[in-house]
């Protein structure tokens, strides 16, 4: 279950980069806590069983601020994440994933 939370964090982080450029307001810690909780709740079956993301999960992926989840991507968490799978899932939700985007200890591939 803990690995799934880390994967969810990556999904939300990488998937929200483009959206955050249009959201100049910095979220509060309470907002971030809610976004992380809601994201895991919406995407838990996608994460645990690697099922296609639901509409609710995709909405969370599109709406969560990277500022809320990037600080949580430590080297230990990064080690547990399958970046390619996460990127595929994000793209299924209609998000473009920037190349070479650094979020915590992860940088997306340059291709």
N, CA, C and O atoms as a GROMACS GRO file, in nm:
protein
  444
    1UNK      N    1   0.082  -0.118   0.000
    1UNK     CA    2   0.000   0.000   0.000
    1UNK      C    3   0.087   0.125   0.000
    1UNK      O    4   0.053   0.225  -0.064
    2UNK      N    5   0.198   0.120   0.070
    2UNK     CA    6   0.287   0.235   0.078
    2UNK      C    7   0.349   0.265  -0.058
    2UNK      O    8   0.363   0.381  -0.096
    3UNK      N    9   0.388   0.159  -0.131
    3UNK     CA   10   0.442   0.178  -0.266
    3UNK      C   11   0.338   0.243  -0.355
    3UNK      O   12   0.372   0.327  -0.438
    4UNK      N   13   0.214   0.207  -0.340
    4UNK     CA   14   0.107   0.264  -0.420
    4UNK      C   15   0.092   0.413  -0.394
    4UNK      O   16   0.067   0.490  -0.488
    5UNK      N   17   0.107   0.455  -0.272
    5UNK     CA   18   0.099   0.597  -0.240
    5UNK      C   19   0.209   0.673  -0.312
    5UNK      O   20   0.186   0.781  -0.365
    6UNK      N   21   0.328   0.616  -0.314
    6UNK     CA   22   0.439   0.683  -0.382
    6UNK      C   23   0.415   0.691  -0.532
    6UNK      O   24   0.447   0.793  -0.593
    7UNK      N   25   0.361   0.587  -0.590
    7UNK     CA   26   0.331   0.590  -0.732
    7UNK      C   27   0.224   0.695  -0.760
    7UNK      O   28   0.233   0.767  -0.859
    8UNK      N   29   0.125   0.704  -0.674
    8UNK     CA   30   0.021   0.804  -0.690
    8UNK      C   31   0.080   0.944  -0.686
    8UNK      O   32   0.043   1.031  -0.765
    9UNK      N   33   0.173   0.964  -0.596
    9UNK     CA   34   0.237   1.094  -0.586
    9UNK      C   35   0.304   1.129  -0.717
    9UNK      O   36   0.290   1.241  -0.766
   10UNK      N   37   0.377   1.034  -0.775
   10UNK     CA   38   0.443   1.061  -0.902
   10UNK      C   39   0.342   1.092  -1.011
   10UNK      O   40   0.362   1.184  -1.089
   11UNK      N   41   0.235   1.015  -1.017
   11UNK     CA   42   0.132   1.039  -1.118
   11UNK      C   43   0.080   1.181  -1.108
   11UNK      O   44   0.067   1.251  -1.209
   12UNK      N   45   0.050   1.224  -0.988
   12UNK     CA   46  -0.004   1.357  -0.970
   12UNK      C   47   0.100   1.463  -1.004
   12UNK      O   48   0.067   1.565  -1.064
   13UNK      N   49   0.223   1.440  -0.965
   13UNK     CA   50   0.329   1.538  -0.988
   13UNK      C   51   0.353   1.560  -1.136
   13UNK      O   52   0.343   1.672  -1.186
   14UNK      N   53   0.384   1.454  -1.204
   14UNK     CA   54   0.421   1.466  -1.344
   14UNK      C   55   0.303   1.513  -1.427
   14UNK      O   56   0.320   1.590  -1.522
   15UNK      N   57   0.185   1.468  -1.392
   15UNK     CA   58   0.067   1.504  -1.470
   15UNK      C   59   0.020   1.647  -1.454
   15UNK      O   60  -0.053   1.696  -1.540
   16UNK      N   61   0.059   1.714  -1.350
   16UNK     CA   62   0.008   1.848  -1.324
   16UNK      C   63   0.100   1.961  -1.365
   16UNK      O   64   0.065   2.077  -1.346
   17UNK      N   65   0.215   1.932  -1.419
   17UNK     CA   66   0.314   2.035  -1.446
   17UNK      C   67   0.258   2.145  -1.536
   17UNK      O   68   0.269   2.263  -1.503
   18UNK      N   69   0.201   2.109  -1.647
   18UNK     CA   70   0.151   2.209  -1.742
   18UNK      C   71   0.040   2.293  -1.678
   18UNK      O   72   0.034   2.414  -1.701
   19UNK      N   73  -0.046   2.232  -1.602
   19UNK     CA   74  -0.156   2.303  -1.541
   19UNK      C   75  -0.106   2.407  -1.441
   19UNK      O   76  -0.165   2.515  -1.430
   20UNK      N   77  -0.002   2.378  -1.370
   20UNK     CA   78   0.044   2.468  -1.266
   20UNK      C   79   0.098   2.600  -1.320
   20UNK      O   80   0.101   2.699  -1.248
   21UNK      N   81   0.141   2.601  -1.444
   21UNK     CA   82   0.190   2.727  -1.499
   21UNK      C   83   0.075   2.828  -1.509
   21UNK      O   84   0.100   2.949  -1.511
   22UNK      N   85  -0.048   2.781  -1.514
   22UNK     CA   86  -0.164   2.870  -1.520
   22UNK      C   87  -0.221   2.899  -1.381
   22UNK      O   88  -0.318   2.973  -1.369
   23UNK      N   89  -0.162   2.843  -1.277
   23UNK     CA   90  -0.209   2.862  -1.140
   23UNK      C   91  -0.100   2.926  -1.055
   23UNK      O   92  -0.028   2.856  -0.984
   24UNK      N   93  -0.087   3.058  -1.061
   24UNK     CA   94   0.022   3.124  -0.990
   24UNK      C   95   0.006   3.126  -0.838
   24UNK      O   96   0.104   3.152  -0.767
   25UNK      N   97  -0.112   3.099  -0.786
   25UNK     CA   98  -0.134   3.102  -0.642
   25UNK      C   99  -0.077   2.976  -0.579
   25UNK      O  100  -0.105   2.864  -0.622
   26UNK      N  101   0.003   2.996  -0.475
   26UNK     CA  102   0.062   2.882  -0.405
   26UNK      C  103  -0.041   2.821  -0.311
   26UNK      O  104  -0.102   2.892  -0.231
   27UNK      N  105  -0.061   2.688  -0.320
   27UNK     CA  106  -0.158   2.624  -0.231
   27UNK      C  107  -0.109   2.621  -0.086
   27UNK      O  108   0.011   2.618  -0.061
   28UNK      N  109  -0.203   2.622   0.006
   28UNK     CA  110  -0.167   2.612   0.148
   28UNK      C  111  -0.134   2.467   0.182
   28UNK      O  112  -0.163   2.377   0.103
   29UNK      N  113  -0.075   2.445   0.297
   29UNK     CA  114  -0.044   2.308   0.339
   29UNK      C  115  -0.172   2.227   0.356
   29UNK      O  116  -0.174   2.108   0.325
   30UNK      N  117  -0.279   2.289   0.405
   30UNK     CA  118  -0.406   2.218   0.419
   30UNK      C  119  -0.461   2.177   0.282
   30UNK      O  120  -0.513   2.066   0.267
   31UNK      N  121  -0.450   2.265   0.183
   31UNK     CA  122  -0.494   2.230   0.048
   31UNK      C  123  -0.411   2.114  -0.007
   31UNK      O  124  -0.465   2.021  -0.068
   32UNK      N  125  -0.281   2.120   0.015
   32UNK     CA  126  -0.194   2.013  -0.033
   32UNK      C  127  -0.229   1.880   0.033
   32UNK      O  128  -0.234   1.777  -0.034
   33UNK      N  129  -0.251   1.883   0.160
   33UNK     CA  130  -0.288   1.761   0.232
   33UNK      C  131  -0.417   1.702   0.174
   33UNK      O  132  -0.426   1.581   0.154
   34UNK      N  133  -0.514   1.788   0.148
   34UNK     CA  134  -0.641   1.742   0.090
   34UNK      C  135  -0.620   1.687  -0.051
   34UNK      O  136  -0.679   1.585  -0.087
   35UNK      N  137  -0.538   1.754  -0.130
   35UNK     CA  138  -0.513   1.707  -0.267
   35UNK      C  139  -0.445   1.570  -0.267
   35UNK      O  140  -0.481   1.483  -0.347
   36UNK      N  141  -0.349   1.551  -0.179
   36UNK     CA  142  -0.282   1.420  -0.172
   36UNK      C  143  -0.379   1.311  -0.128
   36UNK      O  144  -0.381   1.203  -0.186
   37UNK      N  145  -0.458   1.340  -0.028
   37UNK     CA  146  -0.557   1.242   0.021
   37UNK      C  147  -0.659   1.209  -0.087
   37UNK      O  148  -0.686   1.091  -0.113
   38UNK      N  149  -0.715   1.311  -0.149
   38UNK     CA  150  -0.816   1.289  -0.253
   38UNK      C  151  -0.758   1.216  -0.373
   38UNK      O  152  -0.826   1.132  -0.434
   39UNK      N  153  -0.634   1.247  -0.408
   39UNK     CA  154  -0.570   1.180  -0.521
   39UNK      C  155  -0.550   1.033  -0.495
   39UNK      O  156  -0.577   0.949  -0.582
   40UNK      N  157  -0.504   1.000  -0.378
   40UNK     CA  158  -0.485   0.858  -0.347
   40UNK      C  159  -0.619   0.785  -0.345
   40UNK      O  160  -0.630   0.674  -0.396
   41UNK      N  161  -0.718   0.847  -0.287
   41UNK     CA  162  -0.850   0.785  -0.280
   41UNK      C  163  -0.906   0.760  -0.421
   41UNK      O  164  -0.962   0.654  -0.447
   42UNK      N  165  -0.892   0.857  -0.510
   42UNK     CA  166  -0.947   0.845  -0.645
   42UNK      C  167  -0.869   0.746  -0.731
   42UNK      O  168  -0.926   0.685  -0.822
   43UNK      N  169  -0.743   0.729  -0.704
   43UNK     CA  170  -0.658   0.648  -0.793
   43UNK      C  171  -0.607   0.518  -0.731
   43UNK      O  172  -0.521   0.453  -0.789
   44UNK      N  173  -0.657   0.479  -0.615
   44UNK     CA  174  -0.600   0.364  -0.546
   44UNK      C  175  -0.607   0.235  -0.627
   44UNK      O  176  -0.513   0.156  -0.623
   45UNK      N  177  -0.716   0.211  -0.701
   45UNK     CA  178  -0.725   0.087  -0.779
   45UNK      C  179  -0.632   0.091  -0.900
   45UNK      O  180  -0.578  -0.012  -0.941
   46UNK      N  181  -0.613   0.208  -0.956
   46UNK     CA  182  -0.517   0.224  -1.065
   46UNK      C  183  -0.377   0.192  -1.014
   46UNK      O  184  -0.298   0.126  -1.082
   47UNK      N  185  -0.348   0.238  -0.896
   47UNK     CA  186  -0.215   0.220  -0.839
   47UNK      C  187  -0.190   0.077  -0.792
   47UNK      O  188  -0.086   0.018  -0.823
   48UNK      N  189  -0.282   0.024  -0.720
   48UNK     CA  190  -0.262  -0.107  -0.659
   48UNK      C  191  -0.268  -0.219  -0.762
   48UNK      O  192  -0.185  -0.310  -0.762
   49UNK      N  193  -0.366  -0.210  -0.852
   49UNK     CA  194  -0.387  -0.319  -0.949
   49UNK      C  195  -0.343  -0.283  -1.090
   49UNK      O  196  -0.357  -0.363  -1.182
   50UNK      N  197  -0.291  -0.162  -1.106
   50UNK     CA  198  -0.249  -0.112  -1.238
   50UNK      C  199  -0.363  -0.118  -1.339
   50UNK      O  200  -0.343  -0.155  -1.455
   51UNK      N  201  -0.481  -0.080  -1.293
   51UNK     CA  202  -0.597  -0.071  -1.380
   51UNK      C  203  -0.594   0.063  -1.453
   51UNK      O  204  -0.528   0.156  -1.408
   52UNK      N  205  -0.665   0.073  -1.564
   52UNK     CA  206  -0.674   0.204  -1.631
   52UNK      C  207  -0.734   0.306  -1.534
   52UNK      O  208  -0.819   0.271  -1.452
   53UNK      N  209  -0.691   0.430  -1.543
   53UNK     CA  210  -0.743   0.532  -1.451
   53UNK      C  211  -0.890   0.562  -1.477
   53UNK      O  212  -0.934   0.567  -1.592
   54UNK      N  213  -0.963   0.583  -1.371
   54UNK     CA  214  -1.104   0.622  -1.382
   54UNK      C  215  -1.111   0.771  -1.417
   54UNK      O  216  -1.011   0.842  -1.412
   55UNK      N  217  -1.230   0.816  -1.452
   55UNK     CA  218  -1.250   0.959  -1.480
   55UNK      C  219  -1.215   1.042  -1.356
   55UNK      O  220  -1.156   1.150  -1.367
   56UNK      N  221  -1.254   0.992  -1.241
   56UNK     CA  222  -1.226   1.064  -1.115
   56UNK      C  223  -1.075   1.071  -1.089
   56UNK      O  224  -1.023   1.174  -1.045
   57UNK      N  225  -1.005   0.961  -1.116
   57UNK     CA  226  -0.860   0.959  -1.098
   57UNK      C  227  -0.794   1.058  -1.195
   57UNK      O  228  -0.707   1.135  -1.155
   58UNK      N  229  -0.836   1.056  -1.319
   58UNK     CA  230  -0.779   1.149  -1.417
   58UNK      C  231  -0.803   1.294  -1.377
   58UNK      O  232  -0.716   1.379  -1.393
   59UNK      N  233  -0.921   1.322  -1.325
   59UNK     CA  234  -0.949   1.459  -1.280
   59UNK      C  235  -0.851   1.500  -1.171
   59UNK      O  236  -0.798   1.611  -1.172
   60UNK      N  237  -0.827   1.409  -1.076
   60UNK     CA  238  -0.732   1.440  -0.967
   60UNK      C  239  -0.592   1.461  -1.024
   60UNK      O  240  -0.521   1.552  -0.981
   61UNK      N  241  -0.553   1.377  -1.118
   61UNK     CA  242  -0.420   1.391  -1.179
   61UNK      C  243  -0.407   1.528  -1.246
   61UNK      O  244  -0.302   1.592  -1.237
   62UNK      N  245  -0.511   1.573  -1.311
   62UNK     CA  246  -0.507   1.703  -1.379
   62UNK      C  247  -0.512   1.821  -1.282
   62UNK      O  248  -0.459   1.928  -1.313
   63UNK      N  249  -0.574   1.805  -1.166
   63UNK     CA  250  -0.598   1.918  -1.077
   63UNK      C  251  -0.499   1.935  -0.962
   63UNK      O  252  -0.492   2.043  -0.903
   64UNK      N  253  -0.424   1.835  -0.930
   64UNK     CA  254  -0.334   1.843  -0.815
   64UNK      C  255  -0.211   1.929  -0.848
   64UNK      O  256  -0.153   1.917  -0.956
   65UNK      N  257  -0.173   2.014  -0.755
   65UNK     CA  258  -0.057   2.102  -0.772
   65UNK      C  259   0.073   2.023  -0.754
   65UNK      O  260   0.086   1.942  -0.662
   66UNK      N  261   0.168   2.048  -0.843
   66UNK     CA  262   0.300   1.984  -0.827
   66UNK      C  263   0.368   2.030  -0.699
   66UNK      O  264   0.443   1.954  -0.638
   67UNK      N  265   0.342   2.152  -0.658
   67UNK     CA  266   0.403   2.204  -0.535
   67UNK      C  267   0.361   2.124  -0.412
   67UNK      O  268   0.428   2.127  -0.309
   68UNK      N  269   0.250   2.052  -0.426
   68UNK     CA  270   0.201   1.972  -0.313
   68UNK      C  271   0.268   1.835  -0.306
   68UNK      O  272   0.276   1.775  -0.199
   69UNK      N  273   0.317   1.785  -0.418
   69UNK     CA  274   0.368   1.649  -0.416
   69UNK      C  275   0.518   1.637  -0.447
   69UNK      O  276   0.582   1.542  -0.402
   70UNK      N  277   0.575   1.729  -0.523
   70UNK     CA  278   0.718   1.718  -0.555
   70UNK      C  279   0.808   1.707  -0.432
   70UNK      O  280   0.902   1.628  -0.433
   71UNK      N  281   0.784   1.783  -0.326
   71UNK     CA  282   0.870   1.772  -0.209
   71UNK      C  283   0.871   1.632  -0.147
   71UNK      O  284   0.963   1.599  -0.072
   72UNK      N  285   0.771   1.550  -0.177
   72UNK     CA  286   0.764   1.416  -0.120
   72UNK      C  287   0.845   1.312  -0.198
   72UNK      O  288   0.862   1.199  -0.151
   73UNK      N  289   0.894   1.348  -0.316
   73UNK     CA  290   0.966   1.252  -0.400
   73UNK      C  291   1.113   1.253  -0.359
   73UNK      O  292   1.196   1.324  -0.416
   74UNK      N  293   1.144   1.173  -0.259
   74UNK     CA  294   1.280   1.157  -0.210
   74UNK      C  295   1.350   1.048  -0.292
   74UNK      O  296   1.284   0.980  -0.370
   75UNK      N  297   1.480   1.031  -0.277
   75UNK     CA  298   1.549   0.922  -0.349
   75UNK      C  299   1.488   0.784  -0.319
   75UNK      O  300   1.479   0.701  -0.409
   76UNK      N  301   1.446   0.761  -0.196
   76UNK     CA  302   1.384   0.631  -0.162
   76UNK      C  303   1.252   0.612  -0.235
   76UNK      O  304   1.224   0.503  -0.285
   77UNK      N  305   1.172   0.716  -0.242
   77UNK     CA  306   1.045   0.708  -0.313
   77UNK      C  307   1.071   0.691  -0.462
   77UNK      O  308   1.007   0.609  -0.528
   78UNK      N  309   1.163   0.768  -0.516
   78UNK     CA  310   1.194   0.760  -0.659
   78UNK      C  311   1.235   0.619  -0.699
   78UNK      O  312   1.202   0.573  -0.808
   79UNK      N  313   1.305   0.551  -0.613
   79UNK     CA  314   1.350   0.414  -0.640
   79UNK      C  315   1.231   0.319  -0.659
   79UNK      O  316   1.242   0.222  -0.734
   80UNK      N  317   1.120   0.346  -0.593
   80UNK     CA  318   1.003   0.259  -0.597
   80UNK      C  319   0.910   0.284  -0.716
   80UNK      O  320   0.818   0.206  -0.739
   81UNK      N  321   0.933   0.390  -0.789
   81UNK     CA  322   0.839   0.431  -0.894
   81UNK      C  323   0.882   0.380  -1.031
   81UNK      O  324   0.998   0.394  -1.070
   82UNK      N  325   0.787   0.323  -1.102
   82UNK     CA  326   0.808   0.286  -1.242
   82UNK      C  327   0.767   0.407  -1.325
   82UNK      O  328   0.649   0.427  -1.354
   83UNK      N  329   0.864   0.487  -1.362
   83UNK     CA  330   0.836   0.614  -1.428
   83UNK      C  331   0.763   0.593  -1.561
   83UNK      O  332   0.670   0.667  -1.592
   84UNK      N  333   0.804   0.495  -1.639
   84UNK     CA  334   0.739   0.472  -1.769
   84UNK      C  335   0.591   0.438  -1.752
   84UNK      O  336   0.508   0.489  -1.828
   85UNK      N  337   0.558   0.354  -1.656
   85UNK     CA  338   0.418   0.321  -1.632
   85UNK      C  339   0.341   0.446  -1.587
   85UNK      O  340   0.229   0.470  -1.632
   86UNK      N  341   0.402   0.524  -1.500
   86UNK     CA  342   0.337   0.646  -1.452
   86UNK      C  343   0.311   0.743  -1.568
   86UNK      O  344   0.204   0.803  -1.576
   87UNK      N  345   0.407   0.758  -1.657
   87UNK     CA  346   0.390   0.848  -1.770
   87UNK      C  347   0.278   0.800  -1.863
   87UNK      O  348   0.200   0.882  -1.913
   88UNK      N  349   0.270   0.671  -1.886
   88UNK     CA  350   0.162   0.617  -1.969
   88UNK      C  351   0.026   0.646  -1.906
   88UNK      O  352  -0.068   0.685  -1.975
   89UNK      N  353   0.017   0.629  -1.777
   89UNK     CA  354  -0.109   0.653  -1.707
   89UNK      C  355  -0.148   0.800  -1.717
   89UNK      O  356  -0.264   0.833  -1.739
   90UNK      N  357  -0.052   0.887  -1.699
   90UNK     CA  358  -0.078   1.031  -1.707
   90UNK      C  359  -0.127   1.068  -1.846
   90UNK      O  360  -0.221   1.145  -1.862
   91UNK      N  361  -0.063   1.012  -1.947
   91UNK     CA  362  -0.104   1.041  -2.086
   91UNK      C  363  -0.245   0.989  -2.113
   91UNK      O  364  -0.319   1.050  -2.190
   92UNK      N  365  -0.282   0.877  -2.052
   92UNK     CA  366  -0.417   0.825  -2.069
   92UNK      C  367  -0.520   0.926  -2.015
   92UNK      O  368  -0.635   0.927  -2.058
   93UNK      N  369  -0.477   1.008  -1.922
   93UNK     CA  370  -0.566   1.109  -1.865
   93UNK      C  371  -0.564   1.239  -1.946
   93UNK      O  372  -0.628   1.337  -1.906
   94UNK      N  373  -0.493   1.239  -2.057
   94UNK     CA  374  -0.493   1.356  -2.144
   94UNK      C  375  -0.394   1.464  -2.106
   94UNK      O  376  -0.406   1.577  -2.152
   95UNK      N  377  -0.297   1.431  -2.025
   95UNK     CA  378  -0.196   1.529  -1.984
   95UNK      C  379  -0.071   1.512  -2.068
   95UNK      O  380  -0.026   1.401  -2.094
   96UNK      N  381  -0.015   1.624  -2.108
   96UNK     CA  382   0.116   1.622  -2.171
   96UNK      C  383   0.219   1.620  -2.058
   96UNK      O  384   0.201   1.684  -1.954
   97UNK      N  385   0.324   1.546  -2.079
   97UNK     CA  386   0.429   1.536  -1.978
   97UNK      C  387   0.553   1.606  -2.030
   97UNK      O  388   0.609   1.563  -2.131
   98UNK      N  389   0.597   1.711  -1.964
   98UNK     CA  390   0.716   1.783  -2.010
   98UNK      C  391   0.841   1.695  -2.007
   98UNK      O  392   0.857   1.611  -1.918
   99UNK      N  393   0.926   1.715  -2.102
   99UNK     CA  394   1.054   1.644  -2.104
   99UNK      C  395   1.148   1.707  -2.003
   99UNK      O  396   1.146   1.828  -1.980
  100UNK      N  397   1.230   1.625  -1.943
  100UNK     CA  398   1.333   1.670  -1.849
  100UNK      C  399   1.277   1.752  -1.732
  100UNK      O  400   1.345   1.840  -1.681
  101UNK      N  401   1.154   1.723  -1.690
  101UNK     CA  402   1.096   1.794  -1.577
  101UNK      C  403   1.147   1.732  -1.448
  101UNK      O  404   1.137   1.611  -1.428
  102UNK      N  405   1.202   1.815  -1.360
  102UNK     CA  406   1.254   1.766  -1.233
  102UNK      C  407   1.150   1.789  -1.125
  102UNK      O  408   1.099   1.900  -1.106
  103UNK      N  409   1.119   1.680  -1.057
  103UNK     CA  410   1.024   1.686  -0.946
  103UNK      C  411   1.083   1.602  -0.834
  103UNK      O  412   1.089   1.480  -0.844
  104UNK      N  413   1.126   1.668  -0.730
  104UNK     CA  414   1.193   1.593  -0.623
  104UNK      C  415   1.315   1.526  -0.679
  104UNK      O  416   1.400   1.590  -0.740
  105UNK      N  417   1.325   1.395  -0.658
  105UNK     CA  418   1.440   1.317  -0.703
  105UNK      C  419   1.419   1.251  -0.838
  105UNK      O  420   1.498   1.165  -0.877
  106UNK      N  421   1.315   1.287  -0.909
  106UNK     CA  422   1.287   1.226  -1.039
  106UNK      C  423   1.293   1.332  -1.149
  106UNK      O  424   1.247   1.445  -1.131
  107UNK      N  425   1.351   1.294  -1.260
  107UNK     CA  426   1.349   1.377  -1.381
  107UNK      C  427   1.288   1.292  -1.491
  107UNK      O  428   1.330   1.179  -1.514
  108UNK      N  429   1.187   1.349  -1.560
  108UNK     CA  430   1.123   1.273  -1.666
  108UNK      C  431   1.221   1.256  -1.782
  108UNK      O  432   1.310   1.339  -1.801
  109UNK      N  433   1.203   1.149  -1.861
  109UNK     CA  434   1.295   1.123  -1.972
  109UNK      C  435   1.294   1.236  -2.076
  109UNK      O  436   1.195   1.308  -2.090
  110UNK      N  437   1.406   1.251  -2.147
  110UNK     CA  438   1.417   1.359  -2.247
  110UNK      C  439   1.344   1.328  -2.379
  110UNK      O  440   1.347   1.411  -2.469
  111UNK      N  441   1.282   1.215  -2.392
  111UNK     CA  442   1.215   1.179  -2.518
  111UNK      C  443   1.065   1.184  -2.506
  111UNK      O  444   0.995   1.157  -2.604
   0.00000   0.00000   0.00000
